[in-house]
Amino acid sequence: MANQEELKKIAVKSIEDDEFRSLLETDPAAAAASLDITLTDEQVESIKAGASKAAEAGSRESKGIVGSVVTHF
């Protein structure tokens, strides 16, 4: 289970790195693993839900996915 500091690390990386953010949106577990962080199934699903909501908004909503990473845990 990723702790709050690890989730912040994922959020910051997703803001700074477009390629990482794309991976986070499609495969959160793999994106986290690239930072040596393990997510629970619940964390993965929450991140996917945040990515889906950002996509539905029709814009490049990095804040949408970042919010799903940080606020739900």
C-alpha positions as CSV (number, residue, x, y, z in Angstrom):
1,M,0.0,0.0,0.0
2,A,1.4,3.4,-1.0
3,N,1.6,5.9,1.8
4,Q,0.8,9.6,1.6
5,E,4.4,10.6,0.8
6,E,4.6,8.0,-2.0
7,L,1.3,9.2,-3.5
8,K,2.6,12.7,-3.5
9,K,5.6,11.5,-5.3
10,I,3.4,10.0,-8.0
11,A,1.3,13.2,-8.2
12,V,4.4,15.4,-8.7
13,K,5.8,13.0,-11.3
14,S,2.5,13.1,-13.2
15,I,2.6,16.9,-13.3
16,E,6.2,17.0,-14.5
17,D,6.3,14.1,-17.0
18,D,3.6,13.7,-19.7
19,E,4.8,10.2,-20.6
20,F,4.5,9.1,-16.9
21,R,1.0,10.7,-16.7
22,S,-0.1,8.8,-19.7
23,L,1.1,5.6,-18.2
24,L,-0.6,6.5,-14.9
25,E,-3.9,7.0,-16.7
26,T,-3.7,3.6,-18.5
27,D,-1.8,1.5,-16.0
28,P,-1.5,3.1,-12.6
29,A,0.2,0.0,-11.1
30,A,3.0,0.0,-13.7
31,A,3.5,3.7,-13.4
32,A,3.8,3.4,-9.6
33,A,6.1,0.4,-9.9
34,S,8.4,2.5,-12.1
35,L,9.0,4.6,-9.0
36,D,9.3,1.5,-6.8
37,I,5.9,2.1,-5.3
38,T,3.2,-0.5,-4.9
39,L,-0.5,0.5,-5.1
40,T,-3.4,-1.4,-3.6
41,D,-6.2,-2.5,-5.9
42,E,-8.3,0.3,-4.3
43,Q,-5.7,2.9,-5.1
44,V,-5.4,1.6,-8.7
45,E,-9.2,1.8,-9.2
46,S,-9.3,5.3,-7.6
47,I,-6.6,6.6,-10.0
48,K,-8.4,5.0,-13.0
49,A,-11.6,6.7,-12.0
50,G,-9.9,10.0,-11.7
51,A,-8.3,9.6,-15.1
52,S,-11.7,8.7,-16.6
53,K,-13.3,11.8,-15.1
54,A,-10.5,14.0,-16.5
55,A,-11.0,12.4,-19.9
56,E,-14.7,13.0,-19.8
57,A,-14.0,16.7,-19.0
58,G,-12.5,16.9,-22.5
59,S,-9.3,18.6,-21.6
60,R,-5.8,17.9,-20.4
61,E,-6.8,17.7,-16.8
62,S,-3.6,16.8,-15.0
63,K,-5.1,18.2,-11.9
64,G,-8.0,15.7,-12.2
65,I,-5.7,12.7,-12.0
66,V,-3.5,14.3,-9.4
67,G,-6.5,14.9,-7.2
68,S,-7.5,11.3,-7.5
69,V,-4.0,10.3,-6.5
70,V,-3.6,12.5,-3.4
71,T,-7.1,13.1,-2.0
72,H,-8.6,9.6,-1.7
73,F,-6.0,8.2,0.6
